[in-house]
Amino acid sequence: MYETLEIELHKGVATVWMNRPEVHNAFNAQLIADLTAACRQLDADEAVRVVVLGGRGKSFSAGADLNWMKAAGQASEAENFADAMKLAGMLRALAEMDKPTIARVHGAALGGGMGLASACDICVAGEKAVFATSEVKFGIIPSAISPYVIRAIGERQAYRYFQTAERIAAARAAELGLAHEAVATEELDAKVAEIVDALLQGGPKAQAAAKALIRAVGNRPVSDAVVEDTARRISQLRATPEAAEGLTAFLDKRPAAWVPQA
């Protein structure tokens, strides 16, 4: 269905493979459009519980396609703004999916590739993965990806890496909070599968609500409005059929109805 993607579906898990290996899965207009559409399609599919994003070939994603960047350099400001909005829209579609998302990172995750890894809820990196916000080397800035990278590594670290464009090894990415796990390359898929299995134990509506909760509460001071909002969110969920099933399953010592059967 998608020119630049392959999507595999297995027992509620959708693995989205960026499939431009000859250019290390670099972004162009088609890949941006395909990822935007795929995120929306998969988020609307009730059969999909978890989305894993990976890259075919040697890299996760090397950022912007050089030919695409060259064309952008010759385009008008209005045309550049339109392109930037499409990229920003794709990242937001990924970041705001109701479903849990995991970035499976191997090889290069540079520029926009680091943005994708940051926009996913969870990032698992192979030990040879390398990240960078490399934009300043091209005389530009990591603008569209900045909300997600800063969310992942914090402002203090962003001041360094946005300006130096230094390469960040997998172990360092884990120290920064960009990667949740940095594992041996041969263990990458096993670690992703382990996290997927943990995610499949949770209630789908509760997980979507948990993501919305983080967005609502993160980086806000504890105020009367925040306290009231958190109380309202839990009170609304307690009355749902999913919550009733979760409690009943726990008391009956059985898997909840949403847990895939072996």
C-alpha positions as CSV (number, residue, x, y, z in Angstrom):
1,M,0.0,0.0,0.0
2,Y,2.9,2.4,0.6
3,E,5.7,3.1,-1.8
4,T,8.4,3.6,0.9
5,L,7.1,1.3,3.7
6,E,6.6,-2.3,4.4
7,I,4.1,-3.1,7.2
8,E,4.0,-6.5,8.9
9,L,1.0,-7.4,11.1
10,H,1.3,-10.2,13.6
11,K,-0.9,-10.9,16.7
12,G,-1.8,-7.2,17.2
13,V,1.7,-5.9,16.5
14,A,2.3,-3.7,13.5
15,T,5.9,-3.4,12.4
16,V,6.5,-0.5,10.1
17,W,9.7,-0.8,8.1
18,M,11.0,2.2,6.3
19,N,12.1,0.7,3.0
20,R,14.6,3.0,1.3
21,P,17.8,1.0,2.2
22,E,19.8,2.4,-0.7
23,V,19.7,5.8,0.9
24,H,19.7,4.6,4.5
25,N,15.9,5.3,4.8
26,A,16.5,9.1,4.3
27,F,13.4,11.3,4.3
28,N,11.8,12.5,1.1
29,A,8.4,13.8,0.4
30,Q,7.0,10.3,-0.3
31,L,8.4,8.8,2.9
32,I,7.0,11.6,4.9
33,A,3.5,11.2,3.3
34,D,3.6,7.4,3.7
35,L,4.6,7.6,7.4
36,T,1.9,10.2,8.1
37,A,-0.8,8.0,6.4
38,A,0.4,4.8,8.0
39,C,0.4,6.3,11.5
40,R,-3.2,7.4,11.0
41,Q,-4.3,4.2,9.5
42,L,-2.7,2.0,12.2
43,D,-4.0,4.2,15.0
44,A,-7.6,3.8,13.7
45,D,-7.2,0.0,13.4
46,E,-8.6,-1.7,16.5
47,A,-6.8,-4.9,15.7
48,V,-3.4,-3.1,16.1
49,R,-2.2,-2.9,19.7
50,V,1.4,-1.9,19.4
51,V,3.4,-0.2,16.6
52,V,7.1,-0.9,16.1
53,L,9.1,1.4,13.7
54,G,12.3,0.1,12.1
55,G,14.4,0.5,9.0
56,R,15.5,-1.9,6.3
57,G,19.1,-2.2,5.4
58,K,22.1,-0.8,7.3
59,S,20.3,2.1,9.1
60,F,17.2,3.2,11.0
61,S,17.1,6.5,9.1
62,A,19.9,8.9,8.1
63,G,17.6,11.9,8.2
64,A,16.8,14.1,5.1
65,D,17.5,12.9,1.6
66,L,20.3,15.0,0.2
67,N,18.5,15.5,-3.1
68,W,15.4,16.6,-1.2
69,M,17.5,19.0,0.8
70,K,19.1,20.4,-2.3
71,A,15.7,21.0,-3.9
72,A,14.6,22.7,-0.7
73,G,17.6,25.0,-0.8
74,Q,16.4,26.3,-4.2
75,A,12.8,26.6,-3.2
76,S,11.0,29.7,-1.9
77,E,10.4,30.3,1.8
78,A,6.7,29.5,1.3
79,E,7.5,26.2,-0.4
80,N,10.0,25.4,2.4
81,F,7.3,26.3,5.0
82,A,4.9,23.9,3.4
83,D,7.5,21.1,3.3
84,A,8.4,21.7,6.9
85,M,4.8,21.6,8.0
86,K,4.4,18.2,6.3
87,L,7.4,16.9,8.2
88,A,6.2,18.4,11.5
89,G,2.8,16.8,10.8
90,M,4.3,13.4,10.3
91,L,6.2,13.6,13.5
92,R,3.2,14.7,15.4
93,A,1.0,12.0,14.0
94,L,3.6,9.4,15.2
95,A,4.1,11.1,18.6
96,E,0.3,11.4,19.3
97,M,-0.8,7.9,18.3
98,D,-3.1,6.4,20.9
99,K,-1.2,3.1,20.5
100,P,2.1,2.4,22.2
101,T,5.0,2.9,19.8
102,I,8.6,1.5,19.8
103,A,11.5,2.7,17.8
104,R,13.8,-0.2,16.8
105,V,17.0,1.6,16.1
106,H,20.1,0.1,14.4
107,G,22.8,1.9,12.5
108,A,22.4,5.6,11.9
109,A,19.5,7.6,13.4
110,L,20.6,11.1,12.3
111,G,18.6,14.4,12.1
112,G,15.1,13.4,11.3
113,G,16.0,9.8,12.2
114,M,16.8,10.9,15.7
115,G,13.5,12.8,15.6
116,L,11.6,9.6,14.8
117,A,13.3,7.8,17.6
118,S,12.4,10.6,20.0
119,A,8.8,10.8,18.8
120,C,8.2,7.2,19.6
121,D,7.1,6.3,23.2
122,I,10.0,3.9,23.6
123,C,13.4,3.6,22.0
124,V,15.5,0.4,21.9
125,A,18.9,0.8,20.3
126,G,21.4,-1.7,19.1
127,E,24.9,-1.2,20.5
128,K,26.2,0.1,17.2
129,A,23.4,2.6,16.7
130,V,24.5,6.2,16.4
131,F,22.3,9.3,16.9
132,A,22.9,13.0,16.0
133,T,21.2,16.3,15.5
134,S,23.4,17.0,12.6
135,E,21.5,19.9,11.0
136,V,23.9,22.7,11.9
137,K,26.5,21.1,9.7
138,F,24.2,22.0,6.8
139,G,23.6,25.5,8.0
140,I,20.1,24.7,9.3
141,I,18.5,23.7,12.7
142,P,16.7,20.6,14.0
143,S,13.5,22.5,14.1
144,A,10.6,20.1,13.4
145,I,12.2,17.4,15.5
146,S,13.0,19.7,18.4
147,P,9.8,19.2,20.6
148,Y,10.5,15.5,20.7
149,V,14.2,15.5,21.1
150,I,14.1,18.1,23.8
151,R,11.4,16.0,25.5
152,A,13.7,13.0,25.4
153,I,17.0,14.6,26.4
154,G,16.1,17.9,28.1
155,E,17.0,21.4,27.3
156,R,20.5,21.3,28.9
157,Q,21.7,18.4,26.7
158,A,20.0,20.0,23.7
159,Y,22.1,23.1,24.0
160,R,25.1,20.9,23.5
161,Y,24.0,18.5,20.8
162,F,21.9,20.9,18.7
163,Q,25.0,23.1,18.3
164,T,27.9,20.6,18.1
165,A,26.1,17.9,16.0
166,E,28.3,15.4,17.8
167,R,27.5,11.7,17.2
168,I,25.9,10.0,20.2
169,A,26.7,6.3,20.7
170,A,23.9,3.9,21.9
171,A,25.2,3.7,25.4
172,R,25.4,7.5,25.7
173,A,21.9,7.7,24.2
174,A,20.7,5.5,27.0
175,E,22.4,7.8,29.6
176,L,20.7,10.8,28.1
177,G,17.3,9.2,28.2
178,L,17.0,9.1,24.4
179,A,17.1,5.3,24.3
180,H,15.4,3.3,27.0
181,E,17.7,0.4,26.3
182,A,21.0,-0.1,24.5
183,V,21.6,-3.8,23.8
184,A,23.9,-6.0,21.8
185,T,22.9,-6.0,18.1
186,E,22.0,-9.6,18.1
187,E,19.7,-9.0,21.1
188,L,17.8,-6.1,19.6
189,D,14.8,-8.0,18.4
190,A,14.5,-10.0,21.6
191,K,14.5,-6.8,23.7
192,V,11.8,-5.2,21.4
193,A,9.7,-8.4,21.7
194,E,10.1,-8.4,25.5
195,I,8.8,-4.8,25.7
196,V,6.0,-5.6,23.2
197,D,4.9,-8.5,25.4
198,A,4.8,-6.2,28.4
199,L,2.7,-3.7,26.5
200,L,0.2,-6.3,25.4
201,Q,-0.7,-7.0,29.0
202,G,-2.1,-3.5,29.5
203,G,-5.5,-2.3,28.6
204,P,-5.6,-0.5,25.3
205,K,-7.8,2.3,26.4
206,A,-5.8,2.7,29.6
207,Q,-2.6,3.0,27.6
208,A,-4.1,5.7,25.4
209,A,-5.3,7.5,28.5
210,A,-1.8,7.1,30.1
211,K,-0.2,8.8,27.1
212,A,-2.8,11.6,27.2
213,L,-2.1,12.0,31.0
214,I,1.7,12.4,30.4
215,R,1.0,15.1,27.8
216,A,-1.4,16.9,30.2
217,V,0.8,16.7,33.3
218,G,4.4,16.8,32.1
219,N,6.4,20.0,32.9
220,R,3.4,21.6,34.8
221,P,3.5,22.6,38.4
222,V,1.2,20.8,40.8
223,S,-1.8,23.2,41.0
224,D,-5.5,22.8,41.9
225,A,-6.3,22.5,38.2
226,V,-3.8,19.7,37.7
227,V,-4.9,17.8,40.8
228,E,-8.6,18.1,39.7
229,D,-7.7,17.0,36.2
230,T,-5.9,13.9,37.4
231,A,-8.7,13.0,39.7
232,R,-11.2,13.4,36.9
233,R,-9.2,11.2,34.5
234,I,-9.0,8.3,37.0
235,S,-12.7,8.6,38.0
236,Q,-13.7,8.4,34.4
237,L,-11.6,5.3,33.7
238,R,-12.8,3.4,36.8
239,A,-16.3,3.3,35.3
240,T,-15.3,1.8,32.0
241,P,-15.9,-1.9,30.9
242,E,-12.1,-2.2,30.4
243,A,-11.4,-1.3,34.0
244,A,-14.1,-3.7,35.2
245,E,-12.6,-6.5,33.1
246,G,-9.1,-5.7,34.4
247,L,-10.1,-5.9,38.1
248,T,-12.2,-9.1,37.5
249,A,-9.4,-10.8,35.6
250,F,-7.0,-10.0,38.5
251,L,-9.3,-11.3,41.1
252,D,-10.0,-14.4,39.0
253,K,-6.3,-14.9,38.5
254,R,-6.7,-15.1,34.7
255,P,-5.4,-13.0,31.8
256,A,-7.6,-10.0,30.9
257,A,-9.6,-10.3,27.7
258,W,-7.3,-8.0,25.8
259,V,-4.2,-10.1,26.4
260,P,-3.4,-12.2,23.2
261,Q,-3.7,-15.9,23.7
262,A,-0.6,-18.0,23.1
